Structures are given as C-alpha cells and as structure tokens.
Amino acid sequence: MPPVNHLNTDPQRGWRPKEWARAVGLSRVTVFDLLRQKRIDSVAMGPRCRIILTPPQEFLAGLREGSASEASPTTPFRWRDLKSAAEL
C-alpha cells in the first residue's frame, strides 16, 4: 500500500486579507481599499471574515500588463489612483 500524503497539495484558492497583503507586498489597508474598489474578487464568510479569490500572482501579472483586474482590463492600475478609506 502506498504511503498516504497528508499534506494538502491542492493550489490555494482563497486568502485572508492579511495573507494576501503579505503575498503581494501591500498593507492591509491598501488591500481593503482594493476590495472596496472591486479591483480584487472576494466573498464574505460572515460579518467579519472576508476571503479573497483573486490569486496574488494573477493580480501582479495584471499590473505588469497594465491593469489591476480583469474587471477593468483597459484601465491601467496606478497606486496614486487608489482611494483611501478616508475618501470613501
């Protein structure tokens, strides 16, 4: 009988904001701004838990191509265009 691998080898499909921020190199505040602007996809899991569905690699690849998400492929992403939480 082959050995059982108890490690999860499936690719990650969801991230908490803190995990996603660390993977992309952004602050949590910036991640929540991106969520409010719908630049990254997420689902709510209760009132205080949010799971981000956009893979960090996909987001970063979009920056390289000139867009932050597939929702707005023709709009270039610029950090200065992000609205802060205070402006919303």
C-alpha positions in Angstrom: 0.0 0.0 0.0 1.5 3.4 -1.0 2.1 5.9 1.8 -0.6 8.5 2.4 0.4 12.1 1.8 -1.4 14.2 4.5 -0.1 17.4 3.1 -2.6 19.4 1.1 -1.2 19.6 -2.5 -4.1 21.5 -4.0 -3.3 25.0 -5.0 -4.6 27.7 -2.6 -8.0 29.1 -3.8 -8.7 31.6 -1.0 -6.7 34.0 1.1 -7.4 36.1 4.2 -6.6 39.8 3.6 -3.5 39.6 5.8 -2.2 36.6 3.9 -2.9 38.2 0.5 -1.3 41.5 1.6 1.8 39.7 2.6 1.9 37.7 -0.7 1.6 40.9 -2.8 3.6 43.2 -0.6 0.9 45.6 0.3 -0.5 46.8 3.6 -3.9 45.5 4.8 -5.4 49.0 4.4 -4.4 49.0 0.7 -5.9 45.5 0.3 -9.2 46.7 1.9 -9.2 49.7 -0.5 -8.7 47.3 -3.4 -11.6 45.2 -2.1 -13.9 48.3 -1.8 -13.0 49.4 -5.3 -13.7 45.8 -6.6 -10.1 45.5 -8.0 -9.9 42.1 -6.4 -12.6 39.4 -6.0 -13.7 38.2 -2.6 -16.5 36.6 -0.8 -17.8 37.3 2.7 -17.8 34.5 5.2 -19.8 36.1 8.0 -19.8 39.7 9.1 -16.1 40.0 9.9 -14.4 37.4 7.7 -13.5 38.0 4.0 -11.9 35.5 1.7 -10.0 36.9 -1.3 -10.4 34.8 -4.5 -8.0 36.7 -6.8 -4.6 34.9 -6.7 -1.8 37.2 -5.8 0.1 36.1 -8.9 -2.8 37.0 -11.2 -3.1 40.4 -9.6 0.7 41.1 -10.0 0.6 39.8 -13.6 -2.3 42.3 -14.3 -0.1 45.1 -13.0 2.6 44.0 -15.5 0.1 44.0 -18.3 -1.2 47.5 -17.3 -4.4 46.5 -15.5 -5.2 45.5 -11.9 -8.0 43.1 -12.6 -10.0 41.5 -15.4 -12.9 43.7 -14.4 -11.2 46.7 -15.9 -8.6 45.4 -18.4 -8.3 48.7 -20.3 -7.7 50.9 -17.2 -4.1 51.0 -16.1 -3.5 50.5 -12.4 -1.7 53.2 -10.6 -1.1 53.3 -6.8 -2.0 57.0 -6.7 -5.5 56.3 -8.1 -6.4 54.1 -5.1 -8.9 55.9 -2.9 -8.0 55.8 0.7 -10.6 54.6 3.3 -11.0 58.2 4.4 -12.1 59.3 0.9 -14.8 56.6 0.6 
